[in-house]
Amino acid sequence: MSIDMSQFHQVFFEECFENLESMESGLLNLDIGDIDSEVINTIFRGAHSIKGGSGTFGFTIVAEFTHVMETLLDEMRDGRRKVTQGAIDVLLGSVDCLREMLTSIQADQEVAEANVAKHKRALDMELNGVASEEPAPAKPATSPAPSASKAKASTEEFEMQEQGWNISFCPYLDLLKTGNDPVRMFRELSELGELTVTANIQDVPSIFELEPEECNISWNLIVSGSDIPLKEIQEIFNWVEGDCELDISANQVKVPKLVSVAAPEPPEEIAPIDEPEIEIKSEQLSPELKKTASTPSALATETDQSKAAVAKPSSSIRVDTAKIDALINMVGEVVITQSMLGLVGENFSMDKVAQLKRGLAQLERHTRDLQQSVMNIRMLPISFVFSRFPRLVHDTSTKLGKKIELKLVGESTEVDKAVVELINDPLVHLIRNSLDHGIEKPADRIKAGKPETGTIELKAYHRGGHIVIEIIDDGHGLDRRKLISKAIEKGLLDESAQLTDKQAFELIFMPGFSTAEQLTDISGRGVGMDVVRRNIQSLGGNIEILSDLGKGTTIAIHLPLTLAILDGQSVAVGQETYIVPLVSIIESINITEKMLNKVAGKGETFKLRNQYIPIIRMHDIFNVQPLATSKLGEGVIVVVEGQGGMCGLFVDDLLGQQQVVIKSLEANYRRVEGVSGATILGDGSVALILDVPGLVRFSNR
């Protein structure tokens, strides 16, 4: 019975990409000249797992490439080779190459063999000091060929010998513990041809030291027969690929007859050449190498593969079993409550109304708990995003000639899977800005009395119903005067404008704004920061900047924990119902005429604890007819906060708090300023969810 291995491909690729991230992280943590066996073992295990899995699924090119990496890592692990920056760079490049290969195989695309060969040569150069030569097609012999009588004798000799395979099979000690049985494999080999088995028992311990579950024997096997495909031999050993040392080679007596028969008649005076030596050399070209040699478009393929190797969002997540157990318990509670309500409904009478109400209240409570359990399953640690940045900092700082250390804080902070997938690009841009614009060159830092190595801290923590991500650097900070002059120079700001520090820092989010002196492939084009803010706002979040000239900059991103469900306050504006996110509300008050102030050309404000807060009339914003009166003293002011500012929303009434399911308004209609989404209420009507940061910005115009 054959097994469809493709059903395991998805799990294999996910585990491979996780191993690559682990290998990359370990390589970045290696100290030059110091052999940290624990870190090297982690990297080695990742490579070994990829090699074993690739062999099992028949991805030979991946297994062969990873084997060379294993050899280099093994020498480091045993102390035979020092950890050098060159070796780390070569291994990091090999990790990138492996990622591209696996991405191409996963997408059913051709692997860029030229790129693989380039990285393999780099590994060989690091291992042996000499790059491995690419096999070339066999050249015609320039020396005279053997005589006809010699050729005839050679042909007769080779015709009497059978073809076959030599197999060196050395299992690891724990092979038997994985459920593999060498005897079964030998039985399958014997079905392919005549099998000769030689056992090597020199490593078998004495009877008193023998562990019955350990395999201490290795074997040399010869499978004799004609037309035995290599693929069938490999399939037998697929399941033990990662649990043994395996070498399969063609039997030395396998010589094509055509080469000897086709030998031309030479002059008699020329001495013959040893024919078997020529025959063996002609067999050194494997089918894979011949295919590589005949591929003319390898370089073009490499370019295409680099484009194809774009990280795809993961289609699956790993969930803690404790969360699954909690979910199953909640489902059980709901089933019990449903059974109870079913019994009440079968023989319902008015004296059971109280029991019905208790059951419904219990069902509501269990439904909310069930909803929370399901949402917890979608929560992932922010480390899924943070783990990508050590490599970015390492490569970019090296390119810029800077010394920069990245510190990660709060990696276990959990956030919704959708946020994890969408926040990566904005963070990449912000960190690249800190690397390029924020941290100074080592010489400049020393002149400023700072350590030669700069620091970027990536921090995540919960605050209320939000997650806060901070990018903190100890660079030279933002120069408000330079920002203002640059904005005036580009025509983005009037010369007479008076800006606070916060407003000056906000200039970097204007489209086309850049302070870079020269254009590089990292920054300077004036695009990006406005897109960063727009992307973060599309997630229902906001971004703030704090900077101290000469000391550093802090960029804080505030995001909701989930994009699916929102705790909100329902408010009435005329005949319409709107939802205000509960986390944005500070308080709700009734005001009197004495508290009001009118600002010429700026609308209305009211005084709250010695602070003047602008008022936004929701009726005017959404063109809704008031219920009875538009007097501020007769309605309700909902004080909200967003992007560090506050404003008061004038509404007719507060209706109550409820959890709502967020639906995208932009995907189903179009983007509307002041609205972040929509939801369906219990009566089937649609209510708009207010974009509080957008309304705060509107009030400050």
Number of C-alpha atoms within 10 A of each C-alpha: 3 4 6 7 10 9 9 10 13 13 10 18 19 15 16 22 18 13 22 21 20 18 24 24 20 17 21 14 13 18 13 14 11 12 17 16 14 11 18 22 17 17 23 24 17 23 26 21 19 26 25 23 23 24 23 20 17 16 16 14 18 23 24 15 20 24 17 17 23 19 15 20 23 16 14 22 21 12 14 10 16 15 21 14 13 11 22 17 14 18 22 19 16 23 23 16 23 24 21 24 25 22 21 19 15 13 11 9 14 13 21 22 19 18 20 20 16 13 21 22 17 20 25 18 15 16 18 10 10 12 15 14 8 11 13 11 13 12 7 7 8 6 10 15 21 23 19 19 10 17 21 14 11 17 18 13 10 17 14 7 13 14 19 25 22 17 19 16 19 19 22 17 15 15 20 16 11 10 10 15 12 18 9 11 13 16 11 15 20 15 10 18 17 12 18 14 12 11 11 13 11 9 10 15 11 8 8 6 8 12 13 9 11 15 19 20 16 21 16 15 19 23 24 20 15 12 11 15 11 13 9 13 18 16 14 15 19 17 17 22 22 21 18 17 13 15 11 15 12 16 16 14 16 18 20 16 14 9 14 24 13 10 16 13 13 14 13 10 7 12 13 17 14 11 15 15 9 14 18 14 10 16 14 14 15 10 9 10 15 13 10 16 15 10 12 10 11 17 14 11 17 19 12 15 21 15 10 14 17 12 9 8 11 9 7 10 12 8 13 10 10 10 14 15 12 16 20 14 14 21 17 13 18 20 14 13 18 16 13 15 18 13 10 16 12 8 8 12 9 8 8 12 12 10 14 18 12 12 18 16 13 16 19 14 13 19 16 14 18 20 14 14 20 16 16 20 19 16 20 21 16 24 17 16 19 20 16 15 19 17 17 16 21 16 12 16 19 12 9 13 11 20 19 22 15 18 12 16 16 16 17 13 17 21 23 21 23 17 20 19 14 16 18 15 12 18 21 17 17 16 22 18 17 24 25 20 17 23 26 26 19 18 12 13 19 13 10 14 8 17 14 18 16 21 20 24 17 22 19 24 19 17 13 10 16 17 22 21 21 21 20 23 26 24 25 20 21 23 15 20 11 12 19 23 15 17 22 15 12 12 10 16 14 12 12 7 8 10 12 9 16 14 13 18 19 15 20 22 18 17 14 16 21 22 15 13 8 8 11 10 6 13 19 19 15 17 16 22 21 16 15 20 19 17 17 20 19 16 19 19 23 22 20 16 18 15 22 16 12 16 15 20 23 20 18 18 24 25 24 23 25 22 18 14 17 22 16 21 22 23 22 20 23 18 10 17 19 23 27 22 21 17 18 19 18 12 11 15 13 12 17 12 11 9 12 19 16 12 10 7 6 11 13 18 19 22 14 13 6 7 10 16 20 24 24 22 19 20 19 11 11 11 11 13 14 18 13 10 12 15 11 18 16 17 19 20 25 24 20 23 18 20 16 11 13 25 26 28 23 28 24 23 17 18 13 11 15 14 17 22 14 18 18 16 17 14 9 10 8 9 14 11 12 19 19 23 23 21 22 14 14 8 6 8 10 14 18 21 25 19 22 25 25 17 23 24 15 13 20 12 6
